[in-house]
Amino acid sequence: MIKLSLALLITVGVLIGSGCALTQPHSSSSWSAPATLYESLVIDTNSRQPVSLEETVKTLSKADVVVIGEYHGHQASHLLQTRVLHLLHALNPHIILSMEHFNLDHQDDLDDYLAGHTGEAEMIKDANAWNHYRGSYRPMVEYARNHKLPVIAANAPAQTVRCVGRVGPDYINELPEDQRQRLPAQPFLDTPAYREKFIGAISGSHGSNDPAISERMANIYKAQLLRDNTMASRILQARNNNPEHQILHVTGTFHSEEKLGTVALLQKRAPALSVAVLSPVFWAADQASPPLAEHWGKGDFLYLIQPLPPEFRDHDRRQKAMKERFKGRSNTDCDVE
């Protein structure tokens, strides 16, 4: 009898270790943290337990739109996005990839590359691809190109965004008709929770009583809304034109976590659309367990990743680098002829 009980215990232990149906809840203190910057641990926020990427994708495959938030340039985010694209495509051949990282006015340049009319270096220049395109977004675009999947340049034109942030939302009224027609009909559609989150993240309480700063902040927020509304409209347009297709949208996590930003505006425009969100959470190596208490509401799934190393420790060098990084933007000409 004792031998039988031991055998049963061993069998149950094997099933639990392999993630089978008998798996019991585990404390987060027993989870294994990502060992490298490429790895991630996916958590189902409903069960609050780790799940395999394959099981995650089975759930995601039921949504009309899947949104994966990222920390730009983080290897784990981009590896996860590429793997989800591959696994979703294996379940459904009708997939459209939508990307924040290309602006809608460069859709033709992106399409030319996907069709084989231009090379990668030409596309990077013509489509004004992000500086770290090769290290971050190349795998997703190449998967789409090799499998003839559409890729949507989802973001608003960079010039328009910058000028709205500088001179205000009326800038759009001065654009030529063809440029205005590309933008969403309601480019500054809003949700109160997102406004509160954005202003808190950018300014906190500093300068809230200064009219000049408040106006500048309002314009910056309108520029943010233009991005989010444009991405939501581009996703919805792709879905309406291809109702049998699932959309996978990849974007900075601020645009999607807590189902705010692009996600909230997408659902405001199309309430019947089902949208699933994956959001990243940093788990530092010196933390015994992930700090999840404040993050459960960020998405249907969380994926835990290592923090990136700090760019700067010297404040003055950081300030100088930031000024250099945004120097070109300060020279933007917002006069419309």
C-alpha positions, 0 to 999 in steps of 0.5 A: 500500500505504501509503495502504491501511494509513493508511485501515485505521488511521483506520478502527480509530481510529474504531471504538475511539473509538466504543466498538465491539467493537475497543475496546482497554483504556485506562489510567484516566489517559486517562479523562475525569473527570465535568465537572459534579456531574450527570455520572458515568462507569460502570466495569465492574469485571469488565473494569475499563473504562468502559461506556455506561449503555445497555450497563450496563443490558443487563447489569443487566436479567439480574439479579433485583434491581438495587441502586444505592448513592448518596451522599444528595443527590448530583445525579449519583447521583439522575440515574443512578438515574432513567436506570437506572429508565427504561432498565430499564423500556424493556427490561422493563415489569415493574419495581418501585422499592424505596426506602430513603427511605420507611419501611414504616409510610408505604406507604399514604401513598405508595400514595395519592399514586401512585394520585392520591388526594393531592397531592405536598405532602400526600404529603411530609408524610403519608409523612414524606419526606426533606427533599431529596425534591423535588431528589433522589427526585421524578424516580424517584417521578414516573417510577413514578407516570406509568408505574404502577409500584409503589414499595416503602417499604422502610425500617424505621419511624424511631421503632423504629430510633431506640429500638433504637439508644437502649435496645437490641434488646429494644425490639421485644418491647414493640411492639404486635403489629401493629407487630412483624408488619411487621418481619422475623422476624429483624430483627438477622440479621448478617454478620461482615464488615458488623459489622467495617466498621460499627464501624470506620467509626463508632468505629475503635478509640476507646472499644473498652474502655469497656463503656458505649461498647461497649454503646451501639455495639452498640445503634447497630449493631442499629439499622443491622441493623434497617434492612438486614434490613427493606429486604432483607425488603421487597425479597424480599416484593415479589419473592415476590409478583411473581416476574416483576418485577425490583426496582430498589432505591435506597439509601445506598451503605453499605447495599450496597457490597461487597455487604454490608448489605442485599445480604448479608442479602438473599442470606442470605435468598434465596441463589438470587436474583441481585443486581447492585450499582452503587456510587459512587466520588468522583473529584476534579478535582485527581486525574489518574486515579480512585483505584480500587485500593481500590474494585474490590470495591464492586460489579459496576459503579462510577460515578465522580462529583465529590465534593460541596463540604464542608458546613463548614470551621469545626469548632465550627459543624459541631458546632453544626449536627450537634446541631441536626440531631439535636435532634429525635431526642434527644427521641424517647419510647421508652416503649411503652404 
